[in-house]
């Protein structure tokens, strides 16, 4: 008889490396699972294939314990029975950077190709929402599909979607990114375990399939039905062939096959010809739901992890890779092996249950170690690279500006020209212990080093204002490549100054010289009294309660009541915030603060604001009872304790001489539990939407949620910044690793940035206490408030400032020598107000220099690029960085390239490392 439908049953397991158990306890179970899989596949028979959860790290994890099974596993991969990749790990999309996601795809492909071919499956089974640029990233990876479980609400076969929003009639849909890229979206409308544990016994099988067939047909657009046979850490169903045979016997009108995802896609695409599917555009954040199950507050669970991740990503992708590329152009071998190791170690913290902070305490303790390991490798690469570059820089000219010059290099590894205050520690004198002096004599000579009569000059001999701190006698050592370690004693100083107009992806040299020139500048200050900071662009007036008024002197726009702290209870969990019913937020508005001047220099002024704030010690005793009874967090009735504890908050506001924004550092000592701390920035701008930095995109979001939204909170994800603007003026709030914000519906469009969220349980499917998620102790947070005027152009300039805020300066002491690199240098120059620079690195396979940008705007633009380095040809490629067709280069060694709306554009430079 003719079959009316086909059931594709996919064997898989969703493997969270760590979650409600520590990594190694899950690891042991993984070994048992793969052992069982290999034994089953070795037997032959009707068990045809298994999908290894889209992440190649499972292979690494398995071979750590079972290296002897490598050939067995590789054979089944090459035979197409085990499908692997395309990712290295299954990451969280909103909490990991664009470049981290690119490296994830690149490394996943590289690893998969060692065993076979990566499955071209855009696999996001349990990702907590998806960024809007996912379709473009998939298309650039040669993947035309995306399988996901969250973000879109299915409405059923006969439900017509009228608004084209984040609903889909079917489990199959078209997903379109902001650049126009489209992929076939497969929504796990009945979850990625909808074909789990298929019964073999006849009566149970009939009841099972009656339900499962109806469930899938409710949403499927064709007769090709998808059943995912597996779930979180699910052991393999070894008797699946027998279960399929029983299903075929019971339902002769249905074809049951042990399938795989590529075969399912082929069948679906054939059956979908002529079908009209819903089109969903942009970010998938479960916008058309009640807002209680979006898991968005994982963005603020264990904020310290997010801060470590931001630092780790920035150091790798925005400092180590550009500097290593510059060093490679000067002849140093690019350390691909170290970068792969550092990226893998960092990415092992990127799975959704890890970086989201929603696991048990043991998991997150291990993450701290991984962050440190990755950063240590990156910093070693940085140290080696900057030394090679420094040795090539011509610093001989400083001898003309004074005696005994001590040169120092300021590296700008951002994609734009940069100015800012930096600090460098210099050895004013050094004496190696190998030189034979006694320790007493060595110490005496260093102490007698004359530090007087010195000034800081730039490469043209201009005196630069600086502050010098004598750090005294210190021990140090060199680790030469060709000798044993070389210890020394030195006289060290710390110099702070403003580095001006350091070229993008380049450097500028300075030197501390002994000179007759005066180091004193004309008396200048950015302070009026101890409560007002002011430069040419901004004025900051601090109130008695520590809040401040910010005036954009360019436009005259005044922003009031900025910098107030808000505190509320939180009776939710690591996944979701839940404020106690009827609670009014506590704030520092009106709370007197101790205000003192911290720094008053021509290049920067800083004011310290200290609060002593009493807040409730915890939730009341009812919360513990409700947690033990597994009361769903929206239904909890717990309140806050009447007992109060002090929270010390020290805020430092800093304004640089030519600064475009006000920098904020907050230090607080948290001794309370079950609560949330935010900083508030009222904008008083008329706007129904706001913009926020996301992966390769400035996403636009509505201030007001959809009608279905019931959650009083509308917190959302950010990466580098969030912005509210009225089309002419606006306010950007940048952050370092503070991934949660909310634009309040308070009549003022207040930007609220979460600093800390303290909770005591994991949440989800049981009670898993997490006392360390209460985040007791000292914390430090950093932000920058950047006003702008001038409409879109002004906003783009503020975004640039916010992106540069993410990236630390790099400095290096060197000596006086000749070199082929100018003391004010960059290997390339590019222009486009609309483009954001993303990456500079070397490709391992081709040896080419790779550069990446993305268009921040929905309108097309043009990239102008000029190289100061040799090249055979320049080509455009994808995020997989495969060689492409050469582009036309103009007579001066540059090119002009059109860039489409929201396009991610990657260029390869062949021959740059000659």
HELIX and SHEET records of a PDB file:
HELIX    1   1 UNK A   23  UNK A   42  1                                  20    
HELIX    2   2 UNK A   57  UNK A   65  1                                   9    
HELIX    3   3 UNK A   67  UNK A   69  5                                   3    
HELIX    4   4 UNK A   70  UNK A   78  1                                   9    
HELIX    5   5 UNK A   98  UNK A  113  1                                  16    
HELIX    6   6 UNK A  134  UNK A  140  1                                   7    
HELIX    7   7 UNK A  202  UNK A  219  1                                  18    
HELIX    8   8 UNK A  240  UNK A  250  1                                  11    
HELIX    9   9 UNK A  261  UNK A  271  1                                  11    
HELIX   10  10 UNK A  296  UNK A  299  5                                   4    
HELIX   11  11 UNK A  303  UNK A  313  1                                  11    
HELIX   12  12 UNK A  314  UNK A  320  3                                   7    
HELIX   13  13 UNK A  321  UNK A  329  1                                   9    
HELIX   14  14 UNK A  336  UNK A  347  1                                  12    
HELIX   15  15 UNK A  352  UNK A  355  1                                   4    
HELIX   16  16 UNK A  361  UNK A  392  1                                  32    
HELIX   17  17 UNK A  396  UNK A  401  5                                   6    
HELIX   18  18 UNK A  433  UNK A  435  5                                   3    
HELIX   19  19 UNK A  439  UNK A  447  1                                   9    
HELIX   20  20 UNK A  622  UNK A  628  1                                   7    
HELIX   21  21 UNK A  633  UNK A  635  5                                   3    
HELIX   22  22 UNK A  771  UNK A  774  5                                   4    
HELIX   23  23 UNK A  791  UNK A  805  1                                  15    
SHEET    1   A 3 UNK A 224  UNK A 229  0                                        
SHEET    2   A 3 UNK A   5  UNK A  11  1                                        
SHEET    3   A 3 UNK A 254  UNK A 259  1                                        
SHEET    1   B 2 UNK A  50  UNK A  51  0                                        
SHEET    2   B 2 UNK A  82  UNK A  83  1                                        
SHEET    1   C 5 UNK A 123  UNK A 124  0                                        
SHEET    2   C 5 UNK A 145  UNK A 148  1                                        
SHEET    3   C 5 UNK A 182  UNK A 187  1                                        
SHEET    4   C 5 UNK A 172  UNK A 176 -1                                        
SHEET    5   C 5 UNK A 279  UNK A 281  1                                        
SHEET    1   D 2 UNK A 153  UNK A 154  0                                        
SHEET    2   D 2 UNK A 167  UNK A 168  1                                        
SHEET    1   E 5 UNK A 463  UNK A 464  0                                        
SHEET    2   E 5 UNK A 454  UNK A 458 -1                                        
SHEET    3   E 5 UNK A 506  UNK A 514 -1                                        
SHEET    4   E 5 UNK A 403  UNK A 412 -1                                        
SHEET    5   E 5 UNK A 810  UNK A 813 -1                                        
SHEET    1   F 3 UNK A 418  UNK A 432  0                                        
SHEET    2   F 3 UNK A 486  UNK A 502 -1                                        
SHEET    3   F 3 UNK A 466  UNK A 478 -1                                        
SHEET    1   G 4 UNK A 463  UNK A 464  0                                        
SHEET    2   G 4 UNK A 454  UNK A 458 -1                                        
SHEET    3   G 4 UNK A 506  UNK A 514 -1                                        
SHEET    4   G 4 UNK A 824  UNK A 826 -1                                        
SHEET    1   H 5 UNK A 527  UNK A 528  0                                        
SHEET    2   H 5 UNK A 532  UNK A 534 -1                                        
SHEET    3   H 5 UNK A 538  UNK A 542 -1                                        
SHEET    4   H 5 UNK A 548  UNK A 552 -1                                        
SHEET    5   H 5 UNK A 558  UNK A 562 -1                                        
SHEET    1   I 6 UNK A 586  UNK A 587  0                                        
SHEET    2   I 6 UNK A 564  UNK A 569 -1                                        
SHEET    3   I 6 UNK A 675  UNK A 681 -1                                        
SHEET    4   I 6 UNK A 751  UNK A 758 -1                                        
SHEET    5   I 6 UNK A 740  UNK A 743 -1                                        
SHEET    6   I 6 UNK A 716  UNK A 717 -1                                        
SHEET    1   J 9 UNK A 594  UNK A 600  0                                        
SHEET    2   J 9 UNK A 604  UNK A 616 -1                                        
SHEET    3   J 9 UNK A 644  UNK A 656 -1                                        
SHEET    4   J 9 UNK A 662  UNK A 670 -1                                        
SHEET    5   J 9 UNK A 777  UNK A 789 -1                                        
SHEET    6   J 9 UNK A 729  UNK A 735 -1                                        
SHEET    7   J 9 UNK A 721  UNK A 725 -1                                        
SHEET    8   J 9 UNK A 689  UNK A 694 -1                                        
SHEET    9   J 9 UNK A 697  UNK A 702 -1                                        
SHEET    1   K 3 UNK A 828  UNK A 831  0                                        
SHEET    2   K 3 UNK A 861  UNK A 867 -1                                        
SHEET    3   K 3 UNK A 894  UNK A 899 -1                                        
SHEET    1   L 4 UNK A 835  UNK A 842  0                                        
SHEET    2   L 4 UNK A 849  UNK A 855 -1                                        
SHEET    3   L 4 UNK A 904  UNK A 910 -1                                        
SHEET    4   L 4 UNK A 873  UNK A 877 -1                                        
END                                                                             
